[in-house]
Structure formats: structure tokens, C-alpha cells
């Protein structure tokens, strides 16, 4: 039922409807309703031929700030513009007006959806959401996070990154962005893609980056027949005034080459020993170490090592390559190289970091959960997907007076792991601020505990060329390719003689080549991809994905850039 706060709004509603309908109803009329005490105006496009006897899909379309002062703006943009110009449609399109506070309230959005479901015969299995820009696209993310089981498909465009993204339960997600976007950096879209891919195990996910576009990608996306067919499930039909589909080149940034600096400490007696040693991987925080690798020596375990701490382990200390983010893929490739070149005990590999490095430890641990005997984040913020560490020993350290990274994030991570029965400990230092690492790393009991941990799943196993703990894809070489490249992968003992499938996909998620599909032994494998499809056609320049499946479950993926 539509409720009004005042006689004025009732008159306003009648006025709007009288303008839109005349003697015969026209679709695209806008109405006014009150949703959970939030005034929410909206355009509603009702499909021609609608009858309450059958259920119809509903597409939710969220715009940006331009609609706050004039609801008619919505008619000129995106899906609404296509319909106004003659696109035939067999679904409801609801396009609300952005409230004056410039923020989409997920509760208000869902109350509108509920209202429409009460008023019309909407098929709640076919609820789709799409939105544009830093407000509408972000509104789609937030609503999908807040109501994870509502939408079957979502398509944010030009949208900033969102937190708690693993809560999104939409079975199908497509992300669109312009490479030249100066309002919302393309990295936001890429970060969302990789979080969903690596941490959230989303199996139906695509990202499209347009190399020649800035913030406004939606005009091109919404006129793409393939997108419309994906979104609504039917081939679009255009009227005489509707804009024709446009063809643009696509581009996705590829992984940076692995040329990272690092410090490597070998224990006394290593050169004379033929036995394997534990490996401690230490990730430093943000700061001068980014430009001067010697700064890594001035804190944490490297400082203790150089001051003469009695150690019986190898220690790897990578240098953060920029001031932004520890890339799990880059760390992993470097770690693999160290493991293959030195005498490392594969069952005793430990990961720790402080501040930004602690966050990196979380991310690397979550992305390769079976690799480590223990993960120790210190003064770090929380990350999604931590449940993947259920079989890993975890000890979290934080100061209860930390104002930079509040301790509640550490408590949150502990609670999530403890809930699933993981072996996890949390130490909150009373009266300590952000620097919780000095107390931790100077504790003999910490090191005693750490070096006692063992990864039981891989204990006493190794390959002939150095053990690789996770089944994973390695960086292909060369990358970019022209067009031939060698793709390498490793099979862990846990996947020995399991069915392995290595495939190449294009940016549209279409498979172009199956490189391998058979049972494989543990160890390192490689195969050359000559840049051809299964039908022996040469692929065009662009970005492709190599994906690794083990027993029909995706384990890893890497980007391949083809330049001809």
C-alpha cells in the first residue's frame, strides 16, 4: 500500500500520474511512495503485456547525484534512456531518485523492492541490480552486501570499492570500469574483482575495463547487446529512436612482473648442512622501507636477526614495491623461488607482518591457505575470507589503544576463526598503541611457539626441485606474450594424481583454449600456449586469463597479456 505524509503529496502523486497517463496508460510513469519513513521517488517502467497471472523479472537501476533535484534526469541515462527511446523490454525497471543526502540507503532500496513485489507479480528469483558511477554503482555494492541473497545478478559500473564484499551472494556479477577514470580509479574495480575471485570463491565473475573511456562507461555498456541479454535473459529489440550498440576495445591491466627486492637471512650452519630449515616470511609496514631496503633492517625480526638473535630458520623479507598494497601473487612467486633454491622444510613455513605488512599477511595467508604452518598478523586490519585459514595455526596481536587500526578488527577476525573451530589465539596488549610488534617479536615464548608449529598436511613431503606447498599457477613467461608464452603450474602432494584442468579464457568469460585436462603427479609442470584457440584460430591482442581447476574446483588464476 502507498502511504502519504500529507495532502500535498497525494496531490503531487495524482498530478504526476495525470501527466504520464492521459487517457491511456503509458509506461515509464513515476510515482511517489514512503519507504520505511524515507521519501523515495521513483520511475517505474511496466512491461507491455504485463498480466498478474505470471511472474516478471525486476531490474533495479541506481543513478547518481544528477537525479536529486530532477527525477526526469533518470529518463536521459542508462536503461531508462534506452526504454524511453524505444527499447522493447519484458521486465519491470525500477529507477529510484537519489535522496538529497546523496547516499543510497540499502534498507530503503529493499523496502522499495518489497513494495513493488506487494503491488505487482514480481519473480523474486529474477531480481537484478545495476548502477552507475561513484554513487549509483556503489549503491549496488552496498545493497548487495547488506542483502546478500536478494539479487541473482548485479552490474556496478564506475563504482568505488566496498567493504565486506564476501557477503555478496549474487550468483552472477559483472564489473565495468574505464581505464582513464579520474573520479574512481580503475584499481577499485580490480580490487573488487580479485577479492571476489581469490577470497570469496565467486565462480561467475567478470570484469571489463575499457581502455579508451573515463568515468562514464555506462553509455557503452547499456548499448551492448551481450550485456542486455546477460542481464535480462532475452535478446534486445530496438525501436527507431533507440541508440545502436557500440563496439569498443577492452583492456584489463595485467600482473606486474616479479622483480622485487628482498633481504634473505640464512642461519649459522646453513652452508654446512644438508637438512631442511624452517622459513619465516616477514612483511614490513608502510614507510621508508619502500624506497630504501636497508630500512627493513631497523625493526621487527630483521633487527633482531642483525643484533645476533640465535636463529635456526631462514628468513625472507620482501620489500613493498609501492606504498599501496602487498600483492599476494607477487609474494607467492618470490616465495616459490626461494623454496626452490634453498633447503626449506615445506611443513614449517611461517608468515608474519606488522601494520600494513600484517594486513598483507592476512591477505597472503587467505589466498594460499594450505601453505603455512602458522600465520601471525600484528596491528593489522581485518580482511574477508579468513575462514579459509581454518586448518592453519593463527596468532593475532594488537594493542588495545591503537587509534590507527582499531583493535576491534583483530577481535572480529579472532571471532570468525574461533567460530569455525580453527586453532587461533588473540593477544591484546593493555595500554599499547599501534606498535604491538616490539613486544611480540622480543618475546622468547612467541618464537618458541612459532617454531613448534607444523603443517601436518604436507609434513615429510617434497618434490625433486623444491617443494611447492599449494597447487597453483606460476607467472607465465614471457608476459606480455607475442603471442606464444609458457604457462607453468605446480601440483602439491595433496593433489597428487588428481584431475587437473588448465584453461584460457577471454575477458568475456568465454573459454578459448584447454591446455591440459588429465591427472597429474605432484611437482612442476609447464606447457606452451601458442596464442591459438581450440579451433586453431589466432587470438587477438588483449587480456586473457589462465585458470587452474582441481577436481572441478578453481584453485588459481593469472592474467596473460597478448600483444601482437
N, C-alpha and C positions, 0 to 999 in steps of 0.2 A: 504494500500500500504506500502511495506517495503522501507524505505529510508535509505541511507548510507551516512556517512560523508566523506568517502574517497574511492578511488580506492582500497586501501588495504583491506578495509572491504568487498568490493564487492568480491574481490579475495578470501578472507578468507571464506566468505559465500559459494562460489562455491566449495572451497576445502573441507569444512565440508560436504556439501551435496554430493559431489562426493564420499567421503569416505563411507557415510552411504547408498547411493542408489545403486551404481554399475549399473548393467543392469536392475535390478528390484527394485522398491521402497521397503525399509524396514522401519518399524515403529520404532519410537524412535530416529529419526533424530533430531539433534539440529540445530537451525538457529540463526541468529543474527538480531535484529531489533533495531531501535531507538524509544524510547517511551518518548514522551514529553521531548526531549533533554537529556534523560537519557539512556545510553547504557545498554541494558538489554539482555543478552544471555539467552537462554532457551532450554530445551529439550521439544519436543512435540511428544507425542505418539498418533497416529491416529488409531482409532478402525478399525479392519479388517471388511471390508464390508461397510465402510463409503460411503454414497452417499449424495450429496447435496439436494436430494429430501425430506429428512426427517431431523428433528432436533435431535441433540445428546447432552447428558449431558457433562459438563465440570468440571473436578476436578482440583483444583489448589493445588499444593504441594510445600511448602516452607521448605527449608533446612537451615542448619546453616553455620558457618564460613568455614567449610572444603571445600565448593564448590567455594570459592572466587578465588582460584588460579588454580583450575582444575574442569571444568564443568563435566568431566567424573565421578567425585566423586558421583554425583547425581545418576548415574546408579547403585550404590552399596548400596543404602539405601532406606528404606521405600517402597512406592508404586512403584517407578521406578524400584527398585531391583526385586520386585515380577513380574512385567511385563517383565523385561529382562530375567527372569528365567522361563517364560512360563505361567504366569497367563493370562488367556483369559479375555478380557475386552471389554465392549461395551459403552465406554465413551472416550472422549478426556482427556488426562492427560497432563497438562502444568506444567513443573518444571523449574522455572527460576533460574538463577545463582545469588547468593548473590553478590551485588555490593561491591567494595573494601572498602567502608566506613562502612561495617558491619551492615548495617541497611536497613530493608525493607521499602521502600517508598510507602505508600498506593496509592498515585497518579500514580506512575509508574506501580504498580501491576494492577490497574484498567485500565490503558491505554493499558497494555498487553491484558487484558480480552477483551477490546473493539476491539483491533487489531484482535484477534482470532475470535471474533464474526463477524467482517467485512470479514474475509478470509474464514470462514467455516460456515456451518449451525449449530450454537450452540443454544441449547434451553435455553434461559435466565431464565426460570423457574427452571431449574435444574443446578444451579451453586453451587458447593461445594468447601470448602476450608479446608485444613488440613496442619499442620506444626509441626515441631519438635524442641524441646529444647528452650533455652533461647533466641534464635534469630528467628527461624522459627515459633515456637509456638506463640511467642509474636507478630510476624508479622501478624499472622492470627487474633489475638485480635485487633491489631491496624487497620488493613484493614476493619474488620467488624464494628469497631466503626466509622471509617471515612466514610464508605459507608454502612450504616445500612440496606438498603433494597436490597442489591445485592445478598447475599448468602442465600440459603434455608437451608443449613446445614454447620456447622463448627465443627472442632475437633482439638483444640490445645492440644499438648502433652508436658509435662515437661516445661510448659510456665510460665513466671513471671506474676504477676498481672498487670492489665491495668486500667487506669482511665476512667471515663465517660462510664462505662460498660453498663449502662442502654440504651445507644444509640444503642446497638447491637439489630438488628431486625430479626436475623436469627430465623426462626420458630423452629429449632431443633438444640440443642447444646449438645455435649458430651466432657467432660473434662477428661484427663488421666494424672496420675502422679505416681511416685514411692515414697513410704513412706520413703525410705532411701536416697532420692535425696539430695546431699550435695551442688549442684550447684544452684538449685532453690528449696527452702523449700516447702514442701507439703502444708504449710499454705497458700501459694499464690494461689494454686488451690482451696483450701477450701474457701478462702475469695471470690474468683470469683464466686464460686457456690452459696454461701449464699447471696452475693449481688444480683445476678441474681434472686435467689429464693425469697428472702424476700422483696427486694426493687424494683425489676424490674418486678415482677409478671410474670416471664417466666414460662410457663406451660409445656414445653417439654425440660427438662433439666436433665442431668445425670452426675454424677462424679464417676470415677472408680479410686481407689488407690490400687496399687499392693504392698502387704506387704513385698515382697522379692526383690524388684527392686530398683535401684538407679535412675540416670538421664535418662538413655536410656530405656524408656518404649515402644518406637515405634516399635521395632522389634517384640515385643509380640502383640501389638495391631493390626498392619497391617497384621499379620498372623492369626487373629481371624476371622473366617467365619462370625460370627454375626456382627462384626463391618463392614466388607466389604459389607455385604448385606444391613446394615443400610445406609451406605454411598452412595452406588451406586444404591440400589433398586433391585439388582439381586443377585442370589446365585453365588459365585465364582467357577470357574473351573480352576484346576491347571494342568500345564504341568509336564513333567517328572522331570525337574530340579528345580521346584519351591519348596521352603521350606514349610513343612507341618504346619498346625495350632498347636499352643502350648497352653497348659492348665496351668493356674496359679491361685493361690489363690488370692482373692480380700480382701481388707480391707479398711475401712474408719474410721477415728478417730471419737469417739462419744463425745457427750457433757459432759463436766466435771460436776461432782456432785456439787450441790449447797451447799457449806459450807462456805459462805462468812462472813467476819466480817463487822460490821456496827455500827455506832452511831445512836441512836434514841432519839430525844428530844421530850418530852411531855410538852405541855403548862401548865402554872399555872392554877389550877382549873380543870384539866382533870379528876382526880380521883373522884371528887365530881359531875361530870357532866354526864348526860345520853344522851346528844346531840352529834351529829357528828361534826367532825372538819375537816378543810382543811388539805391536806397533801402536803408538799413541799419535792421533791426528789432532793438532791444536789449531783452532781458528781464532785469530786475534780480533779485536774490536775495531771500530772506525777510528781513524786518527792518522797521525803522520806516517804510520807504517805503510800506508797506501802508496806514498811517494818515496819512502826511504825504508828499504827492507831491514836495515840494521835496527830500526825502532822496535821490531818484533822481539829483539833480544832483551829489551828493557822491562819486560813484565811477564807474568804468568809462568808457565813451565819452562820456556826458553831461558828466562833469567835464572831460575833455579838450576837448570842444566849447566849454564855457563859459570855459575857460582860454585860448582863442584858437587851438586847433589848426587848421591850414589844411585845410579840408574842401571837397570838391566832391561831396557827396552829401546827400540828405535823410535825417534820422534820426528814426524813430518809437520812442518809449519808453513803452509802456503801463504803467499801474500795476496791480500784482497786486490783484485785487478782494477777496481774503481771504488768510488765512495758510495755505492748504492747497495749492492746485494751480493751475497755469496751464492754462486750458481752451483747447485748440486752436481750437474753434469760435468762441469769443469773440474770440480774437486775429485769427482769419481774417476775421471780419466787419469788425472795425475796420480791418484792413489793406486790405480791399477798398474801404472808404470812402475811405481815404487815397489809394489808387491812382486812384480815380475822380475825386478832387477836385484832385489835384496832378499836375505833369508828372513822372511816374515812368517810367523805362526798364524795361519789363517783363522784359527779358532780364538785368537786373542788380539783382535783389532779393536781399539778403543777410540771414541770420538768425544772431544770436549771443546768448548769455546766460551768466550766471555762477551757479554753485551751483544753487539751485532754478530760476533762470532758464535755466541750462544744460540741466537736465532738461526744462524747458518747450521749449527749442529742439529737443531731440531729438524730443519728442512732436509739436510743430507740424510739424517737418520730415517726420516719418514719416507724419503724417496727410495732408499735402499735398506729396507727394514731387517733383512736377514743377514746383513753383512757384519754387524758389530756385536761384540760381546757385551759392551756397555756404552751408553750414551750419557754425557754429563753436561747439560746446558746450565750456564751460570748467568744470572741477571739478564735473562732473555724474555722477550715477549712470546706469547702463545702463537701456535700455528694450527691450521686444520689438518685432519687426517692422522692425528697422533696415535689412534687406535692401531695403526699398522705396526707399532712397536710393542705389541702385546707379548712377544717372545724375546724381547731384549731387556737386559737389566738397565734401569734408568735411575739416576740420582739427580735431583733438581736442587739448585742452591739459589737463594735470593736474600736480599736484605729487606727487613720489614719497614724501613724508612726510605726506600728507593722511590724518589719522586720522578725520575726519568722513565723508568719502566716499572709500573706498579706491581707489587708482589702478588696481587690477585690473579694475574695471568699465570704465574707459577702454580698457585693453588688450583686454578682451573685445570691445568694440564695434569697435575697430580690426580685430581678427582676423576678425570676421564680415564686415565690409565688404571687407577685403583678399581674403578667400577667394573672393568673387564677382567680383573684378576691378574694384571701384569705385575712384575716384580719392580716396584717403583718406590723410591724414598724421596722425601722433601725435607730440606733443612732451611728454615727461615731464621736468619741471624737477627737477634733482637738489637735494635738501635743502630743497625748498619744501613748505609745508603746504597748507592749504585754499585760500589766496589765490594762485591761479595767474593771475589776470586782470590784475593790475597789470603784470606782466612782458609779458603778451601785448599788451594794449591800448597800452602805451607803446613798442611795437616798430614802427619805421617799415617794416621788412620785412613785418610782418604786414599792415599796411594796403595796402602796395603789392601784395602777393599777392591780398588780398581783392578789391580794386577792379579787378584784371585778370580776374577770373572772369566768365564769361558763360554763360547758359543757351542753348545752341545750338538747342534745340528750339523756342524761342519768339523768337529774335533777329529783330528787324526786323518784328515783327507787333504789331498793336494793333487795338482796336475804336474805334468812334466815341465812346464815353463813358468812355474809360479802360480799359486792358487788365486783364482778369482772367485770371490765369495758369492756374488749374485750372478744369476744368469742375466745377461744384459747385452745391449748393443754398444759397441765402441764407436768412436768417431770415425766416419768414413774418410778415405783419403784417395785422391785429393778432394777437397771441398772448398770452393766450388769445383764442380766437375765439368768436363768438356768433351763429350757428355759422360765418358766412362769413369767409373770410380770403384774402389774396392770397399766392400762392406764387411766389417768384422763383428763377430759376436762371441760371447763366452757362455758355456754351459756349466753350471755348478753341479756338484755331486748330487744335490737334491733333485736335479732334473736329468740325471744320467739316463739315457735311452728313453726319455720322454719324447712325445711328438712335438717337434719344433717347426714353426712356420714363419718365414721371413718374407714380408710383402712390401711393395712400394705403392703408395697412394698419392694422388694429386691433391690440390687444395680443395677440391670439391668433395673429397672423401671417396673418390672413385678409385678402385684398385687398377693399377696399370701393369703390375708385374708380380708374379710369385717367384721368388728366388729359390726358396727351399721349402719343402713340406715333407718331413720324414723324421724318424727317430735319430737322435744324435747322442754321442758319448760326451762325457764331461771333458772340458778343455776349450781351446780357442779354435774357432772356425772362421773361414772367410770365403767370399765369393765375389767375383767381379760382376757389376751391373753395367752393361754396355749402353745404357740410356735408351733401351727399346722396351716396348710393351710386350705383353703376352702374344699379341698378334704380329709381332716383329716390326711395328711402326716405331720410328724415332720420336721420342718425346720432344716437346718444345721447351724453350728456356723457361725457367721458373723454379718454384719451390715445391719439393716433394717430401714425403715422409716415409722413412723406413720403420716398419713396425714388427715387433717380435712377439709371437704368440707361443705360449707353452700350454699344451693341453687345452687349447681354445680360450685361454685367458691371456689378455695383453699384459706383457711384462715390462716392455720398454719401447720407446720410440725416439727417433732422431730426425732432424731436418737434413735434407740434401738439396743444395742449390745447384741447379744445372744452368750453365752459361755457355752459349754456343756463338 
